[in-house]
Structures are given as C-alpha cells and as structure tokens.
C-alpha cells in the first residue's frame, strides 16, 4: 500500500492564518505543498514542481453568505479539478462563524450541492483543541475551556461563541442534519461502522470527536478510506491534515519529513490586529525584551485621510526603531479589555457603517504599513498576527504564494513568500492566528527558536 500519485489534498482556507496552518502540517510532514493567494493556473502550479497538496488562501471567515454564494462555487470547482481525493474547506479550530458572517453552514451547502456527505473535524491536540461527545474545547493560558466559556471566544468581537456543541452551533447555519462519530466508537475501532450508521440515519455532516493521538489517528483512517473510494468534501481545522498524517504514518505510507530549522534573523517587523489575550501577552513580553511596541489607532480607519496619516506615522516610528536597533511591533489592541477595542466598536456604531468593511480596511492598512517597513528597511523576516488581519494584510506584500520553510511553533510555521517583486520575493513570513503561540512567540520569531520568558 502506498499513497496515490498527484495531489492528495486541495484546500481553501477561510482566513490566511488557517490556510497557512494546513500547509504547515502537510509540508513539515514531507508532503510537497504550496499555498496560493488565488486559485492557481497551470503556469502558477508549474513554478513549484509536482505537488502533493494545493491550497488557496481566502477570507470567507469575514464574508457574508451572499459573498460565499458568488465566490465559493468557482473555488471549489478549481480545487476538484486538481484531482485530489480530499477537498477541504478549512475553518478556524475555534469554529469562528455565525449565520450572517463566515457561515460554515453556507460553505457546506455550496460544497455539497452535488450530493454526498462531509466529515467535520475541528480538534487537534497539538494546538490545544479537543472535542468530546460533540463539545469543543480549546486551551487558553494554563487551562482548557469549553468554547462557550473560553476567555476569548466567548467574547469574540465578531463571532462570539455561546454554544460549545458543534452540532447545535452548525445547525443555526444550515438545514443539513449534523451527526457525530464519537470517541467511544473511535477508541473501540468502530469508527467506520459509526459513520455508516450516522449516514443511514440521514445525517449529512458528521462531526468527529478527537481527544488524543489515538482518536486523531482513528478519525484520519476513516476519512482517508472513504476518500479513496469517492472524493470527500471535508470541513474542519488543520486537524483534518493532522489526522491524515497520523493515519498515513500508522499505515507506513507517510513521506519522510524535511529537516529544516529556522535561524536567527538580524531584524524583524510585526503587525498585529488581534484582540486575543494570548497575543496581548506576546506583545507585552516582546516589548519587555526590546521590541518597539507602536500603537495604531483603529478608529482612524473610519476616515480615509486620518487613516493615511496614522499609517504614515506608524511607518515613521517603525523605521526609526529599526535605525535604533529595535524590532518594530505595530498593534491595534492589547487584548479584549484594551480600551481601544471599546472605542473602535463605539466609533463604528456611531458612524453607522459596516464593521466588516472597516475591519478589512484596517487589515489592508496594517498590510500597507508592514509592506513599507519591509521594503524600506530591507527586512527578510516579518509576521502578521490575527486571522482576519492576515487575510487582508498578507496581500499587500505583493506575494502570490507561500511555501513552508521551517517549524516555529505549532500552528504558525515560518513560510517563504513568492512573488514577482524582488523586495518581497523570498521574504520569510509568519501568519499567526490570535490564539496561537506561546508567550515568547515574537522572541522565537526573531531568534528562530525559544526566546526569553521574563
């Protein structure tokens, strides 16, 4: 038994950090992988040689169901044309979604328009995500929290989680029946039988429990065997790929992983649009260890002129920091309780504008700041923190695609950017979700490994 020739997985990520996380899992396990910023044509694919996995990074997490109806069908068609047996709609491991924005249910409806079923696999122990009897849990700090009691997700500014049962949460977004392959069946070696029973009962989307390496591998075995018979449209986090790799390794058919390791960078630059307390602690520690923390007033994004001035000021301060031997870190907030978060929400409400559009403008602005700092400062390593921020900011760097270069922390690998602009082609870039990384993450970014913890 061996893996089929050609692409094994083709995926679309509903934000850029999540898209990159899928590539990290596959590429660092030895699967030749490239992530594109739009659906690639034959010429774009030819630049990377034979690929075992092909991804398209998107921003559907911040989009309406109407936007999905207009854009996702063509993307899913392009993914299926790769011939991969598993097509993956990648969502955040904390299930960020709502009926009106980032609707995973609407994406499922579109992906399953031709019939079939979809596994839903969100958990991944490597990144502190667990699902037991349909209930999703996520690590934060020193603990693990049910998602509706999670310190960040329960109060998320766009998609607050008030339901930890993934079946109930998803049922608000689709009329399709959602079933469960639970951990008892997986641990008993009866995952395939449980899947068959659930499908016979009329369930179209099947959530898989994962609480440890055993259930992760068991879920991967069931999904991969189904995909070998008939191509499967899957929903989930990078847990889908973790599960596949685990199953391939158990079967002795996984490729050999590369042995790359990041090295220290002379200088780095970071932009952050995250409101997560995890990113807030990372900013605090980075500042304590020499980074120049530079605030950017998010409310300025409501006015074109004011925002242009705010961006110029941030660039000036960042370049000044570089000239003084410090690494700039431009941020919009330090956690959900930063007064800047409330001011931004109040300003958006008072202006009566679409908050999603302002967030896109803010992300693009942060990208423009980072682009100017990277180009003027001639930097070769940078990072963007925040899922929605990364989706909008990464495109401002003039890149067409990224490949995984080396591991840094689970869920946020060091990537290599590819594009026609020589000032950013080859840029080492990390796209970090707000919930990802240890406290010393930005130190690790600079050092190429663990940093200081004080």
N, C-alpha and C positions, 0 to 999 in steps of 0.2 A: 504493500500500500504506500502511495506517495501523494503529495499534493498535486492538483491539476496544473497544467501549463497555463500561462497567461494570468490575467488579473484574478485574484481571489476575492477581493473586497473592493467595492466602489461606494464612496460615501459623500453625503452632503452634510455639512455641519451648520447648525442654526446660529452659531457665532464662531468667530475666528479662533478663540482660545480652545474651544471644544474641538474644532476641526483639527487644530494642531496636536491636541492630546491623542486623537485617534492615530495620527501619523506617528507620534512618539511610540506608542505601544507596538505598532506594526514594524516600523523601521528599526527600532532598537532590539527587536526580536529577530532581525535578519530578513525581513520582507522588503524588497526594493519598493520604495513608496515616494510619491510626490503629491503635494497639496497645491492646487491651483486656486487663483483668486477669481476665476470664472471658468465655465466649462471649457476644457481644452480641445483644440482641434488637433489634427494629425501632426501638424508641424510642431505644436507645443509639446505633444507627447514624445516626439522623436528626439527632443533635446535630452531626455533622461534615460534613453535606452529601454530595455524590457522592464516593465513594472509589474509587481505583484499586487499593488494596491494603488488606487487613484482616488483622490479626494478633491472636492470643491468646497471652498470656504464661503460661507454666506452670513446673512444677518437676519434670517427669518425669525429669530427669537424676539426681535423688536418690531416685527411687522404684523399687519392685520390679516385676518382670514382672506379678505379680498385680494391683498397683495399675493398671498400664497396661491390663490386660485389662478392668478395671472402669470406667476413665475415658476412655481414648482413643477408643473407638468413637463415642461421642456427640460428642466434639470434632471428629473427622474428618467426621462427618455434617454438623455445623454448618458446617464450612469448605466442604464440597462444595456446600452449599445456597446459598452466595454466588454460584455460577455461574462462579467463576474457573477458567480453563483449567489453571492450575498450582496444585496443593495441595502445600505444603512443610512437611515435618517438620524443623524447624531444630535442628541439633545443634552442639555446640562444634567449632570448627575444629581442635581438637586431639583430636577423636574420643573425648572422655571417655565411657567406657561399659564395662560388664562384663556377663557373663551374669546376675548377681544384682542389679545396680543400674544404672539408666539404660540398659537394654538397647536399643540402636538396632535390633538384630535383631528383638526382640519388637515394637517400634513398626512395623517394616517388615512383619512378618507381619500385624499388625492393619490397617495401611493398604492392604495388597494382598490382603485377604481375598476381595475380589470378582474377583480376577484382575489381569492387567496386569503392568507392569514398573516399575522405579523407577531413575532416574538417581541416582548418589551423587557429589556434587561438594563437596569439602571445602576445596580450596585457593583462596587469594585473595592474589595478590601484594601488594595494597595493605596487607594486615595481616601480611605476612611468612609466608604459608603456601604451600607448594609440594608438588605431587605429581608424581613421575616414575616411570613403569612400575609404578604401584600403590603406591609407597612414599611415605609422608607425611613432610614436613619442616616444621619451624617455627623461626622466628627467636627468638633469645634473646640479649640483650646485643649484641655486635658480630658474632655468628656465626649460622649456620643449622645446625640439628642434625636428624639423623634422629630420629623421635619416640621411639624406644626408647632413645635416648642423650641426650634433651633434659634439661637440668638440673632442670626442674620436673616434666614429665610422666612421666619415668622413675621418679620417686619420689613421685608424687601420693598423698596420704594415703587416698583413697577408690578411685580407678580408675587405678592405676599402669599405664603403657604399656610392655609388654615385647615388643610386636610392631608394627613400623612399616608392614608390608604391610597395607593396609586390607582386602584381601580375606581374608587369614588371620584378622585381628582380628575381622571381622564374622562369619566362618564359625563362631566359637565361640558366637554368639548366635542364629543362625537356620539352618534346614536349606536355605534358598533358595540357589541357586547364584549366586556373585558373579563377574562378568566384568569386563573392562577395555576402555575405549576409550582407547588410549594416545596419547602425544604425537606419535608418528610419523604416525599416521593423521590427527590433527587438523592438524598442520603441512602435510600433503600435501593438505588439503582433502577428505579421505575419511572424516570423522567419521561421517556418516550411513551410509556403507557398512559401516564397522567396527561400528557399533551393530547394524545388521541381521544381520551375521554372528554377533555375540555372542548375539543373541536366538535366532537359528536354532539355535545350539549348545546352547540350553537354559538360558542364564543369565537370571535374573530381575532381579537388581540389577546395574547397570552403573556402575562407578567411572570417572570421567573424570579423566585427567591434566590438570593445569594448571601451567605453569611460568612463563608470561609473559602479556602482554596478548594476543598472537596466539592462544594456545591457550585463554585465557579466553573470548575472543570466539567462537572456533570451537565451543567446547562450548556456549555460550549459543545459537548459531544452531541447532545440532542439537536441543537440548532444546526450544526455543521452537517450531520447526517441527513437532515431534512433538505438542506441547501444542495447537497449532492444529487438529490432526486429531482427537485424542481427549484429554480431560483427563488430565494426568500427575500422579502422586503422586511427589514428589521427596524425597530425603534429602540433607542437607548443611548446610554453614555458610552464612553470608551470601554466600559465593562463588557460590551459585546466583543471587542477585539481581545481584551484580556482573557475572556472565556474561550475564544477560538484558539489563541496561542496555547493556553493550558491544555486544551483537548489535543492539539497537534503534538505537543510535547509528550503527552501520555502515550499517544499512538506511535511515537518515534519518528514523526514525519516533519517536525518543525525544522526550519533552516537554522544554520549556525548564526548566532548574534554577532554583530560587529564589536570591536574592542576600542572604540573611540572614547576619549576622555577630554573634557574641556580644560583649557589652560587659563592662566590669569590674563586679564585684559588690562592694558595700561590705563584706559579711561572708559567709562560707560555713561549712558544717559537713560533716564526712565521718565515715562509719563504715566500717570495713574488717574483714571476716572472712577475707581472703585469706591464704594461706600462701606465695604466689608470691614468688620473689626479686625479680621486677620491681616488684611492689607494695612490697616491703620497701625498695628503693632510693628509690621515690617517697615513702615515709613519711620516710625519712632526710633527703632533700633538702627536703621540706616543713618538717620540724622545724628544719632549718638556716636556713630562710628565714622563720621567725616563727610557724609553726603550733604550736599546743599539742598535743603528742602524748600521748594519755591511754590507758594500757593497761587492758584489761578482761579479767579472769581467766576464761578459757573454762571452766575446771574448775568454776566456780561454777554453771554451767548444770545440773550434776548434782543440785543441791539447790534446791528452789523458793525457800526463804527466803534462802539465801545469794545466789542469783541476783538476787532482788529488791533486796537491799542493794547488790550490785555495780552494778546498773543505776542505782540512785539516786545512788550515789557518782559514777559516770561523768557523769550529767546535771549534778550539782552542780559538778563540775570543769569541764565544758564551758561552763556558763553563767558561771562565774567567769572563764574565759578570754575569753569574749565581752565581759564587762564591762571587761576589761583591754585590749581592742583586739586580741585574738588569735583566730585561727580554730581551733576545736577539731577534732581528728582522733582519733577513738576507734578503737582497733585491738585485735585479739586475738593477733596474732603479727607478727613481723618476719622473714618468710621461713621456709623449711622447716627451717632449722637453729636457729631460736629454741628455747631450752629449753622454752618454753611449749607448743610443739607436742608434744614428747615427754611432758610432764606431762599434757596433755589425753588423749593416747592411752592412757597408763598408767591414768589415772583412769577412763576409760570401760571399759577391760578389767577393772579391779579391781571395778568396780560391776556388771559383767555385764549391761549394758544395751545397747540398740540404738543404735549410733553414729549412724545416720541420723536417729533421733528426737532425739538430743541436738544434732546439727548444726542441725536445724530449730528447736529451742528456742533455740539460740544466735542463729540468724539473726533469728528473731522478736524476741528480746531486743534485738539491735542496732537493729532497726527501731523498737522502742518508745523506745529512747534517742534516736534521731535525731528521731522524731516529737515527743518532749517538748522537745528543744532547738530544733527549728524553730518550734514553736508558741509556746513561752515567749520565745524570742529574736526572734520575728517575722522569721525569715530568709526570703529569697526564692530562695536557691540552695543546693543540697546535692548530695552524691554518696554512692553506696554502692559499695564495691569488693568484688569476689568474686562469681563466678557463682551459687553456691548461696546465698550470703548475700543477694544481691539478690532472689532468688526469694522468700525469706521476709520480708525486711525491707521491701521496697517496699510490701507490702500494709498494713503498719502505719501508713503515712502517710495512709490514708483516701482514696486515689485510685482511680478506676475505669478510667482510661485515660491514655495519654500520646501526644503528638504530637511530631515532631521540630521543634526551633526553629532550631538553627544548628549548623554543624560545629564540633568542638573538636579531636579527634584521630580518625583512622580507627578505627572500632570502638567509639567512645564519644562520641556526639554529645550536645549539650545538648538536653534534652527539656523539654516543658511538661506538667505534671501537670494532670489534670482530675478533679474530684470535687465532691461537694455541700458539703464543709466549706470555708468561705471562708478558713480559716487555711492551707490547703494547696492549694486550687484556684489554678492559675496558678503553682505552685512550679516553678522551674527545677531539674531533677534530671538527674544523670548516673548511669547504671548501667554500671559499669566492670568488665569481666572481669579476673581476676587477672593475666593475661598481657598486657593491653592498656595502651598508652600509653607515652610517653617518660618519662625520669626526672623531668622537671619537670611531670608531669601535674597535680598538685594546685595548683601555681602557675598553670598555664593555666586551671584551673577558676576560680580567684579572679580572674585578670587578664583572662579572655576571650581569651587568646592565649598565645604563648610566654612562659615565665617565666625566672627566673634558672637557671643551670646549675652554680653552685658550691656 
